């Protein structure tokens, strides 16, 4: 039986968790070591600057929109730095 949608990560428009935010949910409970792959829509991939994990989601790999660069960080991540700021297409979030 599928669990109710669970908040996995909270995205923020600005560094240090500022500006507009959005919660991304998963349909199978909180993160485990396999985690979730989150493909951001065009709006968020162009404005995301920081993120917070929820539940057991404490580690993320951020891949840029071109899918040719990625960095991994423990959550929360207050700033993505110059290469990923306003340039994240995929977030792989998991428990580590």
N, CA, C and O of each residue as an XYZ file, in Angstrom:
384
protein
N       0.842     -1.176      0.000
C       0.000      0.000      0.000
C       0.887      1.239      0.000
O       1.807      1.336      0.812
N       0.627      2.178     -0.889
C       1.398      3.421     -0.969
C       1.084      4.310      0.232
O      -0.059      4.383      0.682
N       2.110      4.981      0.742
C       1.922      5.902      1.853
C       1.444      7.247      1.319
O       1.554      7.530      0.126
N       0.916      8.066      2.211
C       0.494      9.411      1.821
C       1.709     10.222      1.378
O       2.837      9.950      1.788
N       1.460     11.218      0.536
C       2.556     12.086      0.097
C       3.289     12.662      1.305
O       2.672     13.116      2.268
N       4.617     12.632      1.233
C       5.485     13.099      2.313
C       6.397     14.191      1.771
O       6.964     14.046      0.688
N       6.541     15.278      2.515
C       7.447     16.343      2.084
C       8.884     15.831      2.180
O       9.303     15.332      3.224
N       9.627     15.958      1.093
C      11.011     15.497      1.010
C      12.004     16.636      1.142
O      13.015     16.519      1.835
N      11.707     17.734      0.472
C      12.636     18.856      0.419
C      11.851     20.151      0.223
O      10.807     20.176     -0.429
N      12.381     21.218      0.805
C      11.809     22.548      0.616
C      12.814     23.370     -0.173
O      13.954     23.548      0.256
N      12.391     23.869     -1.323
C      13.235     24.657     -2.219
C      13.065     26.135     -1.907
O      11.982     26.575     -1.521
N      14.144     26.905     -2.076
C      14.090     28.342     -1.825
C      14.678     29.110     -2.999
O      15.651     28.691     -3.625
N      14.057     30.243     -3.273
C      14.470     31.103     -4.375
C      15.826     31.763     -4.130
O      16.611     31.940     -5.061
N      16.097     32.123     -2.884
C      17.338     32.826     -2.563
C      18.209     31.996     -1.625
O      17.736     31.052     -0.991
N      19.478     32.357     -1.548
C      20.399     31.722     -0.595
C      19.897     31.947      0.828
O      19.112     32.858      1.092
N      20.365     31.101      1.729
C      20.004     31.172      3.147
C      18.500     31.081      3.366
O      17.958     31.681      4.294
N      17.823     30.312      2.486
C      16.411     29.940      2.653
C      15.470     31.125      2.531
O      14.420     31.149      3.172
N      15.833     32.112      1.714
C      15.009     33.297      1.544
C      14.144     33.250      0.297
O      14.281     32.364     -0.546
N      13.260     34.215      0.205
C      12.400     34.367     -0.962
C      11.291     33.336     -1.005
O      10.957     32.711      0.001
N      10.736     33.174     -2.178
C       9.659     32.217     -2.419
C      10.163     30.809     -2.140
O      11.329     30.499     -2.386
N       9.278     29.956     -1.625
C       9.667     28.571     -1.367
C       8.587     27.628     -1.878
O       7.448     28.031     -2.113
N       8.963     26.377     -2.045
C       8.031     25.336     -2.481
C       8.453     24.019     -1.849
O       9.644     23.739     -1.714
N       7.477     23.219     -1.464
C       7.759     21.891     -0.916
C       7.562     20.853     -2.013
O       6.590     20.906     -2.767
N       8.496     19.908     -2.093
C       8.408     18.812     -3.052
C       8.094     17.544     -2.262
O       8.749     17.238     -1.266
N       7.082     16.814     -2.723
C       6.619     15.624     -1.997
C       6.909     14.355     -2.774
O       7.055     14.363     -3.996
N       6.988     13.264     -2.024
C       7.144     11.939     -2.597
C       5.976     11.063     -2.186
O       5.388     11.258     -1.121
N       5.642     10.104     -3.025
C       4.467      9.271     -2.792
C       4.756      8.018     -1.973
O       3.826      7.277     -1.655
N       6.007      7.759     -1.622
C       6.346      6.500     -0.967
C       7.034      6.690      0.368
O       7.902      5.899      0.737
N       6.658      7.730      1.099
C       7.244      7.965      2.412
C       8.519      8.770      2.322
O       8.908      9.230      1.249
N       9.162      8.933      3.460
C      10.372      9.742      3.534
C      11.553      9.049      2.856
O      11.422      7.922      2.377
N      12.683      9.707      2.816
C      13.872      9.173      2.143
C      14.428      7.946      2.847
O      14.324      7.804      4.065
N      15.016      7.072      2.057
C      15.843      5.977      2.526
C      17.154      6.090      1.754
O      17.402      7.122      1.129
N      17.987      5.077      1.777
C      19.275      5.178      1.090
C      19.132      5.211     -0.434
O      20.034      5.695     -1.118
N      18.029      4.712     -0.975
C      17.785      4.798     -2.418
C      17.300      6.185     -2.804
O      17.678      6.706     -3.853
N      16.468      6.785     -1.966
C      16.015      8.152     -2.161
C      15.088      8.363     -3.334
O      14.450      7.434     -3.828
N      15.032      9.599     -3.762
C      14.155     10.043     -4.839
C      14.944     10.877     -5.844
O      15.907     11.555     -5.486
N      14.526     10.817     -7.093
C      15.055     11.715     -8.125
C      13.966     12.741     -8.406
O      12.847     12.392     -8.782
N      14.311     14.016     -8.217
C      13.365     15.101     -8.406
C      13.795     15.931     -9.609
O      14.856     16.556     -9.580
N      12.997     15.946    -10.654
C      13.294     16.776    -11.824
C      12.505     18.066    -11.671
O      11.276     18.054    -11.616
N      13.222     19.173    -11.604
C      12.596     20.465    -11.359
C      11.938     21.010    -12.617
O      12.423     20.801    -13.729
N      10.825     21.712    -12.425
C      10.185     22.368    -13.567
C      11.023     23.577    -13.984
O      11.962     23.954    -13.283
N      10.689     24.178    -15.112
C      11.479     25.278    -15.665
C      11.600     26.442    -14.697
O      12.679     27.015    -14.544
N      10.501     26.795    -14.043
C      10.549     27.913    -13.099
C      11.582     27.663    -12.015
O      12.487     28.476    -11.825
N      11.461     26.547    -11.298
C      12.366     26.288    -10.175
C      13.795     26.027    -10.615
O      14.726     26.392     -9.897
N      13.998     25.414    -11.756
C      15.378     25.155    -12.199
C      16.116     26.466    -12.503
O      17.347     26.495    -12.530
N      15.370     27.535    -12.728
C      15.966     28.838    -13.031
C      16.068     29.779    -11.840
O      16.685     30.838    -11.956
N      15.480     29.426    -10.692
C      15.513     30.350     -9.553
C      16.023     29.731     -8.252
O      16.233     30.464     -7.286
N      16.229     28.433     -8.188
C      16.609     27.778     -6.927
C      18.013     28.196     -6.489
O      18.952     28.224     -7.284
N      18.125     28.520     -5.194
C      19.417     28.924     -4.636
C      19.764     28.233     -3.323
O      20.921     28.265     -2.903
N      18.781     27.606     -2.662
C      19.042     26.873     -1.423
C      17.938     25.844     -1.207
O      16.871     25.927     -1.814
N      18.209     24.870     -0.331
C      17.223     23.806     -0.090
C      17.373     23.245      1.313
O      18.462     23.239      1.887
N      16.253     22.773      1.853
C      16.218     22.120      3.159
C      15.605     20.741      3.002
O      14.632     20.577      2.266
N      16.159     19.746      3.682
C      15.592     18.419      3.678
C      14.507     18.298      4.735
O      14.498     19.040      5.717
N      13.605     17.372      4.530
C      12.547     17.079      5.489
C      12.569     15.585      5.788
O      13.058     14.791      4.984
N      12.043     15.212      6.933
C      12.029     13.805      7.308
C      13.453     13.263      7.371
O      14.331     13.882      7.972
N      13.677     12.118      6.756
C      15.003     11.485      6.731
C      15.865     11.967      5.573
O      16.978     11.470      5.398
N      15.397     12.900      4.791
C      16.135     13.387      3.617
C      17.231     14.349      4.078
O      16.961     15.511      4.380
N      18.470     13.852      4.128
C      19.559     14.659      4.683
C      20.759     14.819      3.750
O      21.789     15.351      4.164
N      20.644     14.370      2.505
C      21.766     14.448      1.579
C      21.214     14.601      0.169
O      20.229     13.955     -0.187
N      21.845     15.454     -0.635
C      21.344     15.676     -1.995
C      22.494     15.843     -2.977
O      23.546     16.391     -2.647
N      22.266     15.360     -4.183
C      23.142     15.626     -5.310
C      22.373     16.528     -6.260
O      21.281     16.188     -6.716
N      22.959     17.681     -6.549
C      22.341     18.679     -7.425
C      23.033     18.614     -8.778
O      24.256     18.728     -8.861
N      22.251     18.431     -9.838
C      22.776     18.378    -11.202
C      22.257     19.590    -11.971
O      21.075     19.925    -11.885
N      23.136     20.241    -12.716
C      22.725     21.435    -13.447
C      21.757     21.093    -14.579
O      21.548     19.922    -14.896
N      21.171     22.127    -15.183
C      20.179     21.923    -16.248
C      20.762     21.209    -17.459
O      20.063     20.429    -18.106
N      22.033     21.460    -17.780
C      22.664     20.792    -18.922
C      23.062     19.353    -18.628
O      23.427     18.604    -19.535
N      22.990     18.973    -17.363
C      23.327     17.616    -16.907
C      24.789     17.254    -17.168
O      25.122     16.103    -17.451
N      25.653     18.272    -17.064
C      27.082     18.001    -17.246
C      27.914     18.415    -16.029
O      29.143     18.424    -16.086
N      27.234     18.758    -14.928
C      27.932     19.134    -13.703
C      27.027     18.807    -12.519
O      25.819     19.039    -12.569
N      27.624     18.263    -11.446
C      26.854     17.942    -10.245
C      27.723     18.118     -9.008
O      28.945     17.976     -9.055
N      27.060     18.430     -7.903
C      27.702     18.517     -6.593
C      26.789     17.852     -5.577
O      25.567     17.871     -5.723
N      27.392     17.261     -4.540
C      26.620     16.656     -3.451
C      26.873     17.406     -2.163
O      27.991     17.843     -1.891
N      25.812     17.553     -1.366
C      25.886     18.276     -0.099
C      24.934     17.653      0.911
O      23.900     17.093      0.548
N      25.297     17.761      2.183
C      24.331     17.432      3.224
C      23.291     18.533      3.269
O      23.590     19.694      2.990
N      22.081     18.171      3.617
C      20.992     19.125      3.776
C      20.892     19.548      5.229
O      21.122     18.730      6.120
N      20.555     20.809      5.494
C      20.185     21.827      4.537
C      21.403     22.382      3.803
O      22.528     22.320      4.300
N      21.157     22.922      2.617
C      22.187     23.547      1.792
C      21.843     25.031      1.669
O      20.932     25.383      0.921
N      22.551     25.911      2.386
C      22.186     27.327      2.386
C      22.524     28.077      1.100
O      21.951     29.134      0.837
N      23.447     27.545      0.294
C      23.836     28.219     -0.948
C      24.456     27.188     -1.888
O      25.209     26.317     -1.452
N      24.140     27.287     -3.165
C      24.669     26.336     -4.145
C      25.970     26.776     -4.780
O      26.636     25.967     -5.427
N      26.353     28.021     -4.620
C      27.555     28.519     -5.259
C      27.300     28.909     -6.701
O      26.210     28.690     -7.230
N      28.298     29.481     -7.327
C      28.149     30.093     -8.652
C      27.730     29.115     -9.747
O      26.944     29.486    -10.620
N      28.222     27.890     -9.730
C      27.936     26.958    -10.830
C      26.524     26.401    -10.806
O      25.999     26.011    -11.849
N      25.892     26.355     -9.621
C      24.554     25.776     -9.529
C      23.469     26.779     -9.153
O      22.283     26.468     -9.263
N      23.848     27.957     -8.718
C      22.830     28.947     -8.353
C      21.947     29.256     -9.560
O      22.453     29.596    -10.629
N      20.637     29.138     -9.391
C      19.666     29.359    -10.469
C      19.923     28.432    -11.657
O      19.632     28.789    -12.799
N      20.466     27.242    -11.391
C      20.840     26.332    -12.471
C      20.847     24.874    -11.988
O      21.858     24.183    -12.108
N      19.721     24.414    -11.446
C      19.602     23.018    -11.001
C      18.438     22.378    -11.742
O      17.308     22.860    -11.660
N      18.704     21.314    -12.451
C      17.655     20.602    -13.176
C      17.165     19.362    -12.448
O      15.993     18.999    -12.547
N      18.072     18.706    -11.709
C      17.738     17.458    -11.016
C      18.301     17.495     -9.602
O      19.428     17.936     -9.376
N      17.503     17.028     -8.663
C      17.975     16.828     -7.293
C      17.744     15.367     -6.950
O      16.608     14.894     -6.974
N      18.813     14.651     -6.630
C      18.704     13.287     -6.098
C      18.831     13.433     -4.594
O      19.901     13.766     -4.085
N      17.733     13.183     -3.878
C      17.706     13.377     -2.435
C      17.553     12.016     -1.757
O      16.800     11.162     -2.225
N      18.279     11.820     -0.643
C      18.265     10.510      0.026
C      18.696     10.649      1.472
O      19.061     11.726      1.942
N      18.641      9.526      2.153
C      19.156      9.436      3.536
C      20.573      8.894      3.449
O      20.833      7.918      2.745
N      21.482      9.532      4.166
C      22.874      9.045      4.180
C      23.390      9.040      5.590
O      24.539      8.666      5.826
